Amino acid sequence: MSGSTSLVQERPATTTFDKRQLRNVLGAFVTGVTVVTTVDGEGKMHGLTANSFSSVSLDPPLVLWSQASSAGSHAAFRDAERFTINILAEHQYDLANHFATRSPDKFSGIDYDVGVDGLPLLRDCSAWLECKVVSRFPGGDHVIFVGSVDCIRQNARRPLVFGGGQYLVADPHDLGVAPLGTQGAMKSQPHAVRLASRAMLRLAHSLDKTLALVAWGNHGPTVIAWQAASTPVAADLPLGLVLPVTSSASGLALAAFLPPEAVDRFVTAELRDNARQMSGEAPFTKEALAGVLESVRASHVATRRPRPFYDDRALANAVSVPILSPDGLPVLALTAIGPVEHFDAAADGPCAEALRTAAHEISAALREA
Ligand SMILES: Cc1cc2nc3c(=O)[nH]c(=O)nc-3n(C[C@H](O)[C@H](O)[C@H](O)COP(=O)(O)O)c2cc1C
C-alpha cells in the first residue's frame, strides 16, 4: 500500500529466523481446522488435529495435508491406505485441543460414526471428506499426503477458524456485500463495530476500564456495546442506554463531528432542561458548548466532569474518542468510564492516548477498506 499511513506496526524483513518466528508469520495465513482420522492394520483408530489441509484439484478430486514425522500417529498414517478429513465446526475447539494432544486412546468418550473401511467420522462437524491415499511426499520434517476424494458430506454448521495461534470464528466481511443504496458514514459502521469490538476487548484488559461503544441513534448517543473492567462501573450495564449529547463524553465526541443540523434539536432540549434544573449555577450555553466542541475537534478527545453514572450510585469519569468514516463523519464513539477515585480522565492522559490510538487505527482501516 504505497502512500497510506497505516498505524499497524511492520516488522523488518529478515533472512535469519527461528521456528517460532516462522510459525508466527505462517499464523497470518488463516485456515480452517480439521481432525484427520484413520484406522491401522489392527483396527485401532488414530486422529490428529491438522490445519495443513488444502484442496489440490477438482477434476480429479484431490486434497492434501501434511503430518509431522514426529507425531505419535505418524506410522499409522504412513502405512494407511485411507484417511478421512473431518472439518471442524465453530463449537468444536475442545475437540481440536483434544486431538492435538497425545493420548493412547483419543476416541474414548468421543461421538463418531463409521465410514468407508471403518474410518471414524466425528459427529457434528461442518464437512467430511473420505479419501484414498494416492501419493506421499517427503516435506522436511513433515510428510505430505495426497488423497483422492471418494465421498463427501456437509452440514450447515459454520466452520472453526485458526489464525495467529488462536481459534477464531468466521463472519462475512461487512463491506464485501454493502447493501445497495447505503452510502457515507453508515456504510462503514458495521465494519467499524467489528474492529472496535476487538479493540474494546484489548483496551478493557490493558486499561482495566469499562468501555462503551456508542452510535448515533434516533434518540441521540446510544450505547451499542459494553466491555466491563474487572470492577465494572455499574453492575448491570444496559445496551440501548441513551446518553446526553451535551454532558456525556460520548455525546460530545459524536456531536463535535456531526453536522450541526443533526445535533441541534438534542442540544436545544438538553440546554433547556438543564437551565430548568439548575438553581444558582450559571447555565451551560450554546456558545460554551461551541467552544467545547471546537476543542474536541482539535484534540479528538472528549471528557466530562465527574458526575453520577447511569444509576446514580457512583461518580464516574469518562473519556471518549470518535471513530471517523472515510468522509470524516463520526460512525462511533469509543468511551472509557471509570470510578472518579482511580481514573485519570485528562484529555492528554494515558487512557485518552490509548483510546485515540485505537480510534485512529480503526478510522485508518475504514479508509483503506
Ligand atoms: C490448530 C492446530 C493445527 C495443527 N496442524 C497440524 C498439522 O497440520 N500437521 C501435524 O502434523 N500436526 C498438526 N498439529 C499438531 C498435532 O495435532 C499434534 O501434534 C498432535 O498431538 C499429534 O497427534 P499424535 O501425536 O497423536 O499423532 C496441529 C495442532 C493444532 C492445535
The ligand as an SDF file (V2000), in Angstrom:
LIG
                    3D

 31 33  0  0  0  0  0  0  0  0999 V2000
   -4.7540  -25.8760   15.0960 C   0  0  0  0  0  0  0  0  0  0  0  0
   -3.7350  -26.9800   15.0160 C   0  0  0  0  0  0  0  0  0  0  0  0
   -3.2940  -27.4060   13.7840 C   0  0  0  0  0  0  0  0  0  0  0  0
   -2.3650  -28.4500   13.6820 C   0  0  0  0  0  0  0  0  0  0  0  0
   -1.9740  -28.8560   12.4440 N   0  0  0  0  0  0  0  0  0  0  0  0
   -1.1310  -29.8940   12.3220 C   0  0  0  0  0  0  0  0  0  0  0  0
   -0.7700  -30.3920   11.0310 C   0  0  0  0  0  0  0  0  0  0  0  0
   -1.2340  -29.9150   10.0140 O   0  0  0  0  0  0  0  0  0  0  0  0
    0.0890  -31.4530   10.9660 N   0  0  0  0  0  0  0  0  0  0  0  0
    0.6190  -32.0310   12.0850 C   0  0  0  0  0  0  0  0  0  0  0  0
    1.3960  -32.9760   11.9710 O   0  0  0  0  0  0  0  0  0  0  0  0
    0.3010  -31.5650   13.3340 N   0  0  0  0  0  0  0  0  0  0  0  0
   -0.5620  -30.5340   13.4740 C   0  0  0  0  0  0  0  0  0  0  0  0
   -0.9340  -30.0840   14.7050 N   0  0  0  0  0  0  0  0  0  0  0  0
   -0.3490  -30.7130   15.8900 C   0  0  0  0  0  0  0  0  0  0  0  0
   -0.9490  -32.0940   16.1640 C   0  0  0  0  0  0  0  0  0  0  0  0
   -2.3640  -32.0400   16.2520 O   0  0  0  0  0  0  0  0  0  0  0  0
   -0.3950  -32.6220   17.4790 C   0  0  0  0  0  0  0  0  0  0  0  0
    1.0000  -32.7190   17.3860 O   0  0  0  0  0  0  0  0  0  0  0  0
   -0.9510  -33.9670   17.8630 C   0  0  0  0  0  0  0  0  0  0  0  0
   -0.5670  -34.2860   19.1770 O   0  0  0  0  0  0  0  0  0  0  0  0
   -0.4800  -35.0840   17.0020 C   0  0  0  0  0  0  0  0  0  0  0  0
   -1.1600  -36.2360   17.4560 O   0  0  0  0  0  0  0  0  0  0  0  0
   -0.4150  -37.6240   17.6630 P   0  0  0  0  0  0  0  0  0  0  0  0
    0.8710  -37.3350   18.3710 O   0  0  0  0  0  0  0  0  0  0  0  0
   -1.3830  -38.4540   18.4330 O   0  0  0  0  0  0  0  0  0  0  0  0
   -0.1550  -38.1620   16.2980 O   0  0  0  0  0  0  0  0  0  0  0  0
   -1.8570  -29.0640   14.8420 C   0  0  0  0  0  0  0  0  0  0  0  0
   -2.3100  -28.6140   16.0890 C   0  0  0  0  0  0  0  0  0  0  0  0
   -3.2410  -27.5900   16.1750 C   0  0  0  0  0  0  0  0  0  0  0  0
   -3.7310  -27.1550   17.5260 C   0  0  0  0  0  0  0  0  0  0  0  0
  1  2  1  0
  2  3  1  0
  2 30  2  0
  3  4  2  0
  4  5  1  0
  4 28  1  0
  5  6  2  0
  6  7  1  0
  6 13  1  0
  7  8  2  0
  7  9  1  0
  9 10  1  0
 10 11  2  0
 10 12  1  0
 12 13  2  0
 13 14  1  0
 14 15  1  0
 14 28  1  0
 15 16  1  0
 16 17  1  0
 16 18  1  0
 18 19  1  0
 18 20  1  0
 20 21  1  0
 20 22  1  0
 22 23  1  0
 23 24  1  0
 24 25  2  0
 24 26  1  0
 24 27  1  0
 28 29  2  0
 29 30  1  0
 30 31  1  0
M  END
$$$$
